[in-house]
Amino acid sequence: MTAIVEAIDLVKEFDAGGGMLGKGKKVYAVSGVSFEVQRGETFAIVGESGCGKSTLARTLSRLIAPTSGDVLVQGTSVGALKGRGLRDLRSKIQFIFQDPFSSLNPRMSVGALIAEPMEVHRPDLNAKQRRAETAQLLRQVGLRAAHMDRYPHEFSGGQRQRIGIARALAAKPEILIGDEPVSALDVSVQAQVINLLADLKTEFGLTLIIVAHDLAVVRHMSDRIAVMYLGRIVEIGDADAITANPRHPYTQALMSAVPEARIDANRNPILLEGEIPSPINPPSGCRFRTRCAFAKAICAEKIPLLETTKDGREVACHFHKEIPVSDYGSETQALPEAAKRRFALFRGAVNARKENKTQQGEYQ
């Protein structure tokens, strides 16, 4: 496979102020992150709130500029792009925002929202062609062509997120980045949007980079997972391998916290002790060491680098070879039954709707 996106020692720091006499403080949001995303795969970034995953996603798409390091898209550095070069990048990478309510301009109709990227990135299309393609995109995300004359406030949260996805697809991107694309939606709607993204990935040949909290969703749709903690990647690998047999102590704690909707589930969640460190003053060495049961002196002295294991994953831990393997792998290997039913029910509903299309090709 060919890497379509590559992060190279990516760093993003924000000024946090320091008072009139105090020295200026910084928020170390992303610190020395490196990885590759292969063409055509779904790459998920997970971690607790405040770990820097959303900042990382925005830095990859150049919505915010990195403090240092670089991002390569199809082998081209995007760090110094400006003007036309940056505009051309936008046509390759599009973003799905977390909040479907604030990410859509309430003064613009749905048709205008979706057509706007075409006006910028596809100037060869005339007004009639843009309207026809807008109608087609709405149908592809499960809405009606007639919806293009309505406004965002007339739609539910799930419908608004579909509009946001259609807007992202309007520029004909190769890479789609979703920042918690379903976290603001009801559970009943989440499966619809996740299945829609999976279908669109196949239909348009997309590469997906997804930031998410719901580990069941991540396991369902991802090929590989990167786990972040306090601005650093601690483990990267195949989705099934990481969810079934995590090697980093933080990943083990994260996976052990996944709820299991079974009375006979033998789950022993790992309870982390100590205070969560601040990204303004992160610990030296390994940033997880203040909450890690396996930490030793070297953990405070030396930053652990990602090391490739026998099964191909990468782990940033000095003692990952000595840490006991998790004993809940067999339970987390399969998608929870509740999640399976959720995805299967929606998939059946979509298939039924496709069979009952109108002559215009719109869903009933």
C-alpha positions in Angstrom: 0.0 0.0 0.0 1.1 3.6 -0.6 1.1 6.3 2.1 -1.2 9.1 1.1 -0.7 11.1 4.3 2.5 11.2 6.4 3.0 13.1 9.7 6.7 13.8 10.4 7.7 14.8 14.0 4.6 17.0 14.1 4.4 19.5 17.0 1.6 22.0 17.8 1.9 24.3 20.8 -0.5 27.1 21.8 0.3 30.2 23.9 -1.5 30.1 27.2 -0.4 33.4 28.6 1.3 33.9 31.9 0.1 37.1 33.5 1.7 40.5 33.4 4.9 39.5 35.1 4.9 35.8 34.6 6.7 34.0 31.8 4.5 33.0 28.9 3.1 29.4 29.2 2.5 27.0 26.4 0.0 24.2 25.9 1.8 21.2 24.4 -1.1 19.8 22.4 0.8 17.6 19.9 4.4 16.6 20.6 6.6 14.8 18.1 3.9 12.7 16.4 4.9 10.6 13.4 2.8 8.1 11.4 1.6 7.1 7.9 -1.9 6.7 6.6 -2.2 4.3 3.7 -4.3 5.0 0.6 -7.8 3.6 0.9 -7.7 2.7 4.6 -9.7 4.0 7.6 -7.3 5.3 10.2 -8.7 6.1 13.6 -7.2 8.3 16.3 -8.5 7.6 19.8 -7.8 8.8 23.3 -9.3 10.6 26.3 -10.6 14.2 26.1 -7.7 16.7 26.0 -5.1 14.3 24.6 -4.7 16.4 21.4 -6.4 14.2 18.8 -8.6 16.9 17.4 -5.7 19.3 17.2 -3.8 16.6 15.4 -6.6 16.2 12.9 -6.8 19.9 12.2 -3.1 20.1 11.8 -3.1 17.3 9.2 -5.6 19.2 7.2 -3.8 22.5 7.6 -6.8 24.1 9.3 -4.2 25.1 11.8 -0.4 25.4 11.1 2.0 23.2 13.0 4.6 24.7 15.3 7.2 22.4 13.8 7.4 19.2 11.9 5.6 18.6 8.6 2.8 16.8 6.9 3.2 15.1 3.5 0.1 14.6 1.3 0.9 12.3 -1.6 4.6 13.0 -1.0 4.2 16.8 -1.1 5.0 19.0 2.0 2.0 21.1 3.0 3.7 22.9 5.9 4.6 26.0 3.9 1.7 26.1 1.4 0.0 29.4 0.8 -2.4 30.8 -1.6 -3.2 28.7 -4.6 -1.1 25.7 -3.3 -3.1 25.7 0.0 -6.4 26.0 -2.0 -5.4 23.0 -4.1 -4.7 21.0 -0.9 -8.3 21.8 0.3 -9.7 20.0 -2.8 -7.8 16.9 -1.7 -8.6 17.0 2.0 -12.0 17.8 3.4 -13.1 18.0 7.0 -16.3 16.8 8.8 -16.8 18.8 11.9 -18.0 17.4 15.3 -21.0 19.7 15.8 -23.5 19.6 13.0 -25.4 22.5 14.4 -22.6 25.2 14.5 -20.7 24.0 11.4 -23.4 24.9 8.9 -24.1 28.6 8.1 -27.8 29.2 9.1 -28.1 32.0 6.6 -27.3 29.7 3.6 -29.6 27.2 2.0 -28.5 23.6 1.9 -28.0 23.9 -1.8 -25.8 26.9 -1.4 -23.8 25.2 1.4 -23.0 22.2 -0.8 -22.4 24.1 -4.0 -19.9 26.5 -2.3 -16.9 24.1 -2.5 -17.7 23.5 -6.1 -17.5 27.2 -6.9 -14.1 27.4 -5.2 -12.5 24.1 -6.3 -14.4 23.2 -9.5 -14.8 26.5 -11.4 -15.5 24.6 -14.6 -19.0 23.8 -13.5 -21.8 26.2 -14.3 -24.8 26.9 -12.1 -27.0 24.3 -13.7 -24.3 21.6 -13.3 -23.6 22.6 -9.7 -27.3 22.3 -8.9 -27.5 18.9 -10.6 -24.5 17.6 -8.7 -25.8 19.0 -5.4 -29.0 17.0 -5.9 -27.0 13.9 -6.6 -24.9 14.3 -3.5 -28.0 14.8 -1.4 -29.4 11.5 -2.7 -26.1 9.8 -2.1 -26.1 10.8 1.6 -29.8 9.6 2.0 -31.6 13.0 1.6 -33.9 14.3 -1.1 -33.0 16.7 -3.9 -35.9 18.9 -2.8 -34.0 19.5 0.5 -31.5 21.8 -1.2 -33.9 24.8 -1.0 -34.3 24.4 2.8 -32.2 25.8 5.6 -30.2 24.0 8.3 -32.6 24.8 11.1 -35.2 22.7 9.4 -33.2 19.4 9.8 -32.4 17.1 12.7 -28.8 16.6 14.0 -28.3 13.4 11.9 -29.6 15.1 8.8 -27.4 18.1 9.3 -24.4 15.8 9.6 -25.4 14.2 6.3 -25.4 17.7 4.8 -22.0 18.3 6.2 -20.7 15.1 4.6 -22.3 16.0 1.3 -20.6 19.4 1.5 -17.2 17.7 2.2 -17.7 15.4 -0.9 -18.6 18.3 -3.2 -14.9 19.2 -3.7 -14.1 15.6 -4.9 -11.6 15.0 -2.1 -9.3 11.9 -1.8 -9.0 12.2 2.0 -11.9 12.8 4.4 -11.1 13.7 8.0 -13.9 13.3 10.6 -13.5 15.0 14.0 -15.9 13.0 16.2 -18.4 12.9 13.4 -21.0 11.0 15.4 -20.4 12.1 19.0 -23.0 14.9 19.0 -25.7 12.5 17.6 -28.2 10.2 19.3 -27.1 6.6 19.5 -29.9 5.6 17.1 -28.5 7.9 14.5 -24.8 7.2 15.0 -24.9 3.8 13.2 -26.6 5.5 10.2 -23.8 8.0 9.8 -21.1 5.4 10.4 -22.5 3.0 7.8 -23.0 5.9 5.4 -19.3 6.9 5.7 -18.3 3.3 5.1 -20.5 3.2 1.9 -19.2 6.5 0.7 -15.6 5.4 1.3 -16.1 2.5 -1.1 -18.2 4.5 -3.6 -15.7 7.4 -3.9 -12.5 5.6 -3.2 -11.8 7.7 -0.1 -9.1 7.5 2.6 -10.8 8.2 6.0 -9.1 9.6 9.1 -11.5 9.4 12.0 -11.2 10.9 15.5 -13.5 9.1 17.9 -14.4 8.2 21.5 -16.7 5.3 20.9 -14.3 2.3 20.8 -17.1 0.0 19.4 -17.5 2.3 16.5 -13.8 2.5 16.0 -13.4 -1.3 16.0 -16.3 -1.6 13.5 -15.1 0.8 10.9 -11.3 1.1 11.2 -8.4 -0.7 9.6 -5.8 0.7 12.0 -5.9 2.6 15.2 -3.5 5.2 16.8 -3.9 5.7 20.5 -2.9 9.2 21.9 -2.1 10.3 25.4 -1.3 13.8 26.3 0.0 14.8 22.9 1.9 11.7 22.0 1.1 8.5 20.1 1.6 5.5 22.5 0.5 2.7 20.2 -0.4 2.2 16.5 -1.5 -1.0 14.9 -4.2 -3.2 13.3 -7.6 -2.4 14.8 -8.4 -6.0 15.8 -5.0 -6.5 17.3 -5.1 -3.4 19.4 -8.6 -3.9 20.7 -8.1 -7.6 21.4 -4.5 -7.5 22.8 -3.3 -4.0 23.7 0.3 -3.8 24.6 0.8 -0.2 26.1 -0.4 0.2 29.7 -2.6 3.1 28.7 -4.2 1.3 25.8 -4.9 -1.6 28.2 -6.7 0.7 30.6 -8.6 2.3 27.8 -9.8 -1.0 26.3 -10.7 -2.4 29.7 -13.1 0.5 30.3 -15.2 -0.5 27.3 -18.7 -1.5 28.7 -19.9 -5.0 27.9 -23.6 -5.4 27.7 -23.6 -9.0 29.1 -24.5 -10.2 32.6 -21.8 -12.9 32.4 -19.1 -10.6 31.1 -15.9 -11.1 33.1 -14.5 -7.6 32.8 -11.9 -6.3 35.2 -11.4 -2.6 34.3 -8.0 -1.1 35.1 -8.3 1.8 37.4 -5.7 4.4 36.8 -4.4 6.3 39.9 -3.1 9.8 40.3 -4.0 13.1 38.8 -4.3 13.6 35.1 -1.2 15.8 34.1 -1.7 19.2 32.5 -0.7 19.7 28.9 0.8 23.0 30.1 3.3 21.1 32.3 3.5 17.5 31.1 5.7 15.0 32.9 9.3 14.4 31.8 10.1 11.3 29.9 7.0 9.1 29.4 4.0 11.3 29.9 1.9 8.3 31.2 4.4 7.4 33.9 2.6 9.3 36.7 -0.4 7.0 36.3 1.4 3.8 35.2 1.7 0.8 37.5 4.8 -0.3 35.6 6.8 2.9 35.7 10.5 2.9 36.7 13.3 5.4 37.0 14.1 5.4 33.2 10.5 6.4 32.4 11.1 9.8 34.0 14.5 10.2 32.2 13.9 9.1 28.7 11.1 9.5 26.2 10.0 6.1 24.9 10.0 5.9 21.1 7.6 3.9 19.0 9.1 0.4 18.7 7.8 -2.1 16.1 6.8 -5.5 17.6 6.6 -8.9 16.0 3.0 -8.5 15.0 3.7 -5.2 13.2 2.3 -2.8 15.7 4.3 0.1 17.2 4.4 0.7 21.0 6.0 3.6 22.9 6.8 1.9 26.2 10.2 1.0 27.7 8.8 -2.2 29.2 6.1 -3.3 26.8 7.8 -6.7 26.4 7.6 -7.3 30.1 4.0 -6.1 30.7 1.5 -9.0 31.1 -0.9 -9.5 28.1 -4.5 -8.4 28.8 -6.8 -11.2 29.7 -9.9 -9.6 28.2 -8.8 -10.0 24.5 -11.3 -12.7 23.7 -14.2 -10.6 24.8 -13.1 -7.5 22.9 -12.2 -9.3 19.8 -15.8 -9.3 18.6 -18.0 -6.3 18.2 -20.5 -6.1 21.2 -23.9 -7.6 20.4 -25.7 -4.3 21.0 -23.5 -2.6 18.5 -23.9 -5.4 16.0 -27.6 -5.2 16.1 -27.5 -1.4 15.8 -25.4 -1.5 12.6 -27.3 -4.5 11.2 -30.7 -2.9 11.7 -29.7 0.3 9.9 -28.0 -1.6 7.1 -31.3 -3.5 6.5 -33.3 -0.3 6.5 -30.9 1.3 3.9 -31.2 -1.8 1.7 -35.0 -1.7 1.9 -35.1 2.0 1.0 -32.8 1.5 -2.0 -35.1 -1.2 -3.3 -38.0 1.3 -3.1 -36.4 4.2 -5.0 -38.6 6.5 -6.9 -38.1 6.9 -10.6 -36.0 10.0 -9.9 -33.6 7.9 -7.8 -34.5 9.5 -4.5 -35.0 7.6 -1.3 -38.7 7.2 -0.1 
